[in-house]
Amino acid sequence: MTPATEDLLGTIGIWLLVAGGLAIVVELALVAILGLALGRRARALSERIESERSQIRADVERLRQAIQEMKVLWRPYRRVLRWLRHPLVIALLGSYRRRMAAR
């Protein structure tokens, strides 16, 4: 190899090194920009999830209160409902229904 060829190859190598360094810097900048955008979206999503979670908690609490109120309202009828759910009462009502259907 001649000294001119070695100098040319050395110059090409240096420029390739500079181009590679610039490519890495550009890729790092793109990753940083996309990472920041992704971070913002993730924060917005977590805030939205937290607000939805608080709404769900409030709805569950309202449902619990409604169930408790329903239990209090049905308390006077509890004995009647227990009697109506008894198998013999169900059979008797079925018998009456069949008699009425036969008429």
N, CA, C and O of each residue as an XYZ file, in Angstrom:
412
protein
N       0.832     -1.172      0.000
C       0.000      0.000      0.000
C       0.884      1.245      0.000
O       1.922      1.294      0.661
N       0.458      2.218     -0.736
C       1.237      3.443     -0.823
C       0.810      4.372      0.310
O      -0.287      4.238      0.852
N       1.680      5.310      0.662
C       1.328      6.252      1.729
C       0.094      7.087      1.397
O      -0.651      7.460      2.303
N      -0.136      7.387      0.126
C      -1.316      8.174     -0.263
C      -2.581      7.373      0.017
O      -3.578      7.924      0.484
N      -2.541      6.064     -0.272
C      -3.701      5.206     -0.020
C      -3.965      5.096      1.472
O      -5.116      5.124      1.908
N      -2.897      4.969      2.258
C      -3.059      4.899      3.711
C      -3.651      6.193      4.263
O      -4.509      6.158      5.145
N      -3.199      7.326      3.748
C      -3.760      8.610      4.186
C      -5.239      8.717      3.818
O      -6.051      9.184      4.617
N      -5.587      8.277      2.594
C      -6.977      8.308      2.152
C      -7.838      7.395      3.025
O      -8.937      7.781      3.425
N      -7.347      6.179      3.327
C      -8.100      5.254      4.177
C      -8.245      5.810      5.596
O      -9.290      5.644      6.224
N      -7.210      6.463      6.096
C      -7.275      7.066      7.426
C      -8.314      8.184      7.477
O      -9.062      8.302      8.447
N      -8.354      9.012      6.414
C      -9.319     10.097      6.338
C     -10.749      9.539      6.246
O     -11.665     10.042      6.898
N     -10.923      8.497      5.428
C     -12.248      7.861      5.308
C     -12.659      7.272      6.654
O     -13.820      7.404      7.041
N     -11.752      6.632      7.372
C     -12.047      6.045      8.682
C     -12.482      7.103      9.692
O     -13.418      6.895     10.465
N     -11.781      8.250      9.674
C     -12.138      9.323     10.594
C     -13.538      9.846     10.277
O     -14.335     10.067     11.189
N     -13.845     10.047      8.987
C     -15.167     10.540      8.611
C     -16.268      9.514      8.928
O     -17.375      9.881      9.325
N     -15.948      8.235      8.748
C     -16.913      7.194      9.119
C     -17.164      7.210     10.636
O     -18.292      7.014     11.087
N     -16.094      7.446     11.417
C     -16.226      7.530     12.870
C     -17.100      8.731     13.241
O     -17.956      8.620     14.119
N     -16.898      9.860     12.591
C     -17.706     11.056     12.854
C     -19.164     10.804     12.454
O     -20.077     11.163     13.196
N     -19.386     10.194     11.296
C     -20.746      9.904     10.843
C     -21.434      8.936     11.808
O     -22.611      9.112     12.122
N     -20.717      7.924     12.277
C     -21.291      6.988     13.247
C     -21.642      7.683     14.554
O     -22.690      7.420     15.144
N     -20.756      8.577     15.008
C     -21.029      9.333     16.233
C     -22.252     10.222     16.074
O     -23.084     10.304     16.977
N     -22.366     10.894     14.921
C     -23.541     11.724     14.658
C     -24.819     10.888     14.603
O     -25.860     11.317     15.100
N     -24.749      9.709     14.008
C     -25.923      8.831     13.951
C     -26.352      8.425     15.358
O     -27.544      8.393     15.665
N     -25.384      8.118     16.203
C     -25.702      7.741     17.585
C     -26.323      8.913     18.326
O     -27.285      8.723     19.069
N     -25.796     10.124     18.143
C     -26.336     11.304     18.810
C     -27.775     11.575     18.335
O     -28.644     11.894     19.146
N     -28.024     11.449     17.023
C     -29.366     11.667     16.485
C     -30.327     10.623     17.047
O     -31.447     10.956     17.434
N     -29.895      9.362     17.093
C     -30.759      8.314     17.646
C     -31.034      8.548     19.124
O     -32.157      8.328     19.577
N     -30.049      8.983     19.879
C     -30.263      9.282     21.299
C     -31.250     10.433     21.476
O     -32.080     10.411     22.385
N     -31.158     11.438     20.605
C     -32.096     12.562     20.686
C     -33.519     12.086     20.384
O     -34.464     12.479     21.069
N     -33.672     11.247     19.367
C     -34.996     10.717     19.045
C     -35.552      9.867     20.185
O     -36.735      9.959     20.512
N     -34.701      9.041     20.787
C     -35.145      8.212     21.907
C     -35.566      9.093     23.081
O     -36.561      8.802     23.745
N     -34.823     10.161     23.341
C     -35.173     11.060     24.439
C     -36.517     11.744     24.178
O     -37.352     11.838     25.077
N     -36.723     12.217     22.958
C     -37.971     12.894     22.615
C     -39.149     11.925     22.735
O     -40.174     12.255     23.332
N     -38.996     10.729     22.164
C     -40.075      9.747     22.230
C     -40.299      9.271     23.669
O     -41.434      9.014     24.068
N     -39.234      9.156     24.434
C     -39.359      8.751     25.834
C     -40.107      9.783     26.661
O     -40.926      9.425     27.507
N     -39.832     11.058     26.426
C     -40.556     12.109     27.135
C     -42.038     12.111     26.762
O     -42.902     12.273     27.624
N     -42.323     11.931     25.477
C     -43.729     11.883     25.044
C     -44.431     10.677     25.657
O     -45.577     10.779     26.096
N     -43.757      9.551     25.687
C     -44.334      8.348     26.288
C     -44.549      8.542     27.788
O     -45.551      8.081     28.334
N     -43.631      9.209     28.444
C     -43.775      9.495     29.870
C     -44.973     10.383     30.155
O     -45.709     10.157     31.115
N     -45.166     11.399     29.312
C     -46.327     12.280     29.475
C     -47.626     11.509     29.291
O     -48.573     11.675     30.059
N     -47.662     10.660     28.258
C     -48.876      9.867     28.027
C     -49.129      8.894     29.172
O     -50.275      8.679     29.567
N     -48.062      8.306     29.702
C     -48.223      7.370     30.817
C     -48.738      8.086     32.063
O     -49.586      7.553     32.778
N     -48.233      9.286     32.325
C     -48.734     10.062     33.470
C     -50.199     10.427     33.296
O     -50.985     10.324     34.238
N     -50.569     10.853     32.095
C     -51.978     11.199     31.832
C     -52.866      9.968     31.992
O     -53.965     10.055     32.541
N     -52.388      8.830     31.513
C     -53.165      7.597     31.637
C     -53.312      7.180     33.097
O     -54.394      6.768     33.514
N     -52.244      7.282     33.874
C     -52.339      6.902     35.284
C     -53.258      7.849     36.050
O     -53.969      7.417     36.957
N     -53.253      9.138     35.698
C     -54.188     10.080     36.335
C     -55.632      9.731     35.985
O     -56.519      9.783     36.837
N     -55.856      9.376     34.721
C     -57.205      9.004     34.307
C     -57.660      7.723     35.000
O     -58.813      7.609     35.415
N     -56.757      6.771     35.121
C     -57.083      5.520     35.808
C     -57.397      5.791     37.270
O     -58.326      5.205     37.826
N     -56.634      6.670     37.891
C     -56.879      6.986     39.303
C     -58.226      7.672     39.487
O     -58.935      7.390     40.453
N     -58.588      8.568     38.575
C     -59.895      9.218     38.697
C     -61.014      8.202     38.486
O     -62.023      8.244     39.190
N     -60.851      7.298     37.535
C     -61.855      6.249     37.325
C     -61.943      5.342     38.547
O     -63.032      4.929     38.946
N     -60.796      5.037     39.134
C     -60.771      4.184     40.324
C     -61.515      4.847     41.483
O     -62.226      4.175     42.230
N     -61.354      6.157     41.632
C     -62.067      6.850     42.707
C     -63.573      6.864     42.432
O     -64.369      6.754     43.365
N     -63.967      6.995     41.177
C     -65.389      6.930     40.840
C     -65.955      5.543     41.133
O     -67.073      5.417     41.632
N     -65.188      4.514     40.826
C     -65.636      3.149     41.090
C     -65.775      2.930     42.591
O     -66.738      2.313     43.045
N     -64.815      3.435     43.360
C     -64.915      3.304     44.821
C     -66.173      3.993     45.341
O     -66.867      3.456     46.204
N     -66.468      5.179     44.817
C     -67.671      5.901     45.241
C     -68.931      5.117     44.857
O     -69.879      5.041     45.639
N     -68.939      4.540     43.660
C     -70.095      3.747     43.236
C     -70.280      2.518     44.108
O     -71.406      2.165     44.459
N     -69.185      1.870     44.455
C     -69.272      0.683     45.318
C     -69.797      1.082     46.692
O     -70.606      0.363     47.277
N     -69.353      2.199     47.204
C     -69.829      2.648     48.516
C     -71.327      2.967     48.462
O     -72.070      2.628     49.384
N     -71.770      3.623     47.372
C     -73.203      3.894     47.211
C     -74.001      2.597     47.130
O     -75.095      2.501     47.686
N     -73.455      1.603     46.438
C     -74.123      0.307     46.333
C     -74.227     -0.364     47.700
O     -75.268     -0.927     48.037
N     -73.159     -0.308     48.484
C     -73.199     -0.880     49.840
C     -74.278     -0.199     50.689
O     -75.027     -0.860     51.408
N     -74.341      1.113     50.593
C     -75.360      1.843     51.353
C     -76.765      1.465     50.892
O     -77.673      1.329     51.713
N     -76.948      1.297     49.585
C     -78.264      0.909     49.064
C     -78.637     -0.490     49.542
O     -79.799     -0.745     49.856
N     -77.669     -1.393     49.601
C     -77.938     -2.742     50.084
C     -78.315     -2.715     51.556
O     -79.240     -3.409     51.976
N     -77.604     -1.918     52.337
C     -77.938     -1.805     53.755
C     -79.344     -1.225     53.937
O     -80.113     -1.694     54.776
N     -79.670     -0.201     53.143
C     -81.003      0.392     53.227
C     -82.071     -0.622     52.838
O     -83.136     -0.676     53.452
N     -81.781     -1.432     51.806
C     -82.731     -2.441     51.371
C     -82.951     -3.483     52.476
O     -84.078     -3.923     52.706
N     -81.878     -3.869     53.147
C     -82.008     -4.832     54.243
C     -82.901     -4.279     55.351
O     -83.727     -4.996     55.915
N     -82.723     -3.005     55.650
C     -83.541     -2.382     56.696
C     -84.999     -2.316     56.251
O     -85.901     -2.569     57.050
N     -85.236     -1.981     54.994
C     -86.606     -1.873     54.505
C     -87.309     -3.237     54.440
O     -88.517     -3.315     54.661
N     -86.569     -4.306     54.139
C     -87.164     -5.633     54.034
C     -87.264     -6.351     55.379
O     -87.838     -7.438     55.452
N     -86.721     -5.770     56.432
C     -86.719     -6.426     57.733
C     -88.127     -6.845     58.201
O     -88.268     -7.957     58.711
N     -89.174     -6.013     58.055
C     -90.508     -6.449     58.505
C     -91.046     -7.648     57.718
O     -91.862     -8.406     58.243
N     -90.615     -7.829     56.498
C     -91.133     -8.899     55.647
C     -90.250    -10.144     55.659
O     -90.509    -11.100     54.929
N     -89.220    -10.132     56.479
C     -88.265    -11.226     56.476
C     -88.928    -12.563     56.817
O     -88.668    -13.567     56.153
N     -89.782    -12.586     57.846
C     -90.423    -13.828     58.257
C     -91.344    -14.348     57.155
O     -91.359    -15.546     56.869
N     -92.113    -13.445     56.534
C     -93.017    -13.854     55.459
C     -92.223    -14.429     54.283
O     -92.607    -15.445     53.704
N     -91.118    -13.774     53.937
C     -90.293    -14.267     52.822
C     -89.686    -15.627     53.146
O     -89.583    -16.492     52.276
N     -89.291    -15.808     54.383
C     -88.722    -17.101     54.777
C     -89.789    -18.191     54.645
O     -89.488    -19.287     54.173
N     -91.031    -17.905     55.053
C     -92.121    -18.867     54.924
C     -92.416    -19.162     53.448
O     -92.644    -20.310     53.065
N     -92.408    -18.112     52.634
C     -92.716    -18.299     51.209
C     -91.654    -19.107     50.471
O     -91.957    -19.744     49.461
N     -90.437    -19.092     50.950
C     -89.368    -19.855     50.304
C     -89.325    -21.299     50.780
O     -88.528    -22.084     50.267
N     -90.153    -21.670     51.740
C     -90.142    -23.032     52.256
C     -90.642    -23.989     51.161
O     -91.587    -23.654     50.447
N     -90.032    -25.162     51.019
C     -90.414    -26.092     49.937
C     -91.878    -26.532     49.990
O     -92.505    -26.712     48.946
N     -92.423    -26.706     51.182
C     -93.827    -27.124     51.260
C     -94.768    -26.028     50.768
O     -95.780    -26.323     50.132
N     -94.449    -24.782     51.051
C     -95.270    -23.668     50.576
C     -95.177    -23.568     49.055
O     -96.175    -23.314     48.380
N     -93.988    -23.767     48.529
C     -93.809    -23.718     47.073
C     -94.616    -24.834     46.423
O     -95.260    -24.620     45.396
N     -94.582    -26.036     47.024
C     -95.359    -27.150     46.480
C     -96.856    -26.856     46.562
O     -97.594    -27.146     45.621
N     -97.312    -26.283     47.681
C     -98.723    -25.963     47.840
C     -99.177    -24.937     46.800
O    -100.243    -25.092     46.204
N     -98.377    -23.892     46.577
C     -98.729    -22.886     45.571
C     -98.740    -23.494     44.176
O     -99.568    -23.126     43.343
N     -97.825    -24.425     43.919
C     -97.833    -25.120     42.624
C     -99.088    -25.956     42.457
O     -99.655    -26.031     41.367
N     -99.518    -26.578     43.537
C    -100.743    -27.376     43.493
C    -101.945    -26.480     43.191
O    -102.779    -26.819     42.352
N    -102.032    -25.345     43.869
C    -103.132    -24.411     43.602
C    -103.103    -23.943     42.151
O    -104.150    -23.817     41.515
N    -101.919    -23.688     41.634
C    -101.788    -23.216     40.255
C    -102.273    -24.296     39.283
O    -102.971    -23.996     38.314
N    -101.908    -25.533     39.541
C    -102.346    -26.610     38.668
C    -103.876    -26.791     38.738
O    -104.514    -27.056     37.719
N    -104.459    -26.651     39.933
C    -105.910    -26.764     40.074
C    -106.627    -25.664     39.298
O    -107.637    -25.918     38.641
N    -106.104    -24.446     39.376
C    -106.721    -23.329     38.672
C    -106.590    -23.512     37.149
O    -107.494    -23.160     36.391
N    -105.463    -24.062     36.724
C    -105.264    -24.277     35.283
C    -106.187    -25.382     34.770
O    -106.593    -25.366     33.608
N    -106.518    -26.347     35.643
C    -107.380    -27.458     35.220
C    -108.819    -27.034     35.091
O    -109.557    -27.671     34.340
N    -109.260    -26.018     35.761
C    -110.664    -25.562     35.703
C    -111.029    -24.990     34.413
O    -112.170    -24.570     34.225
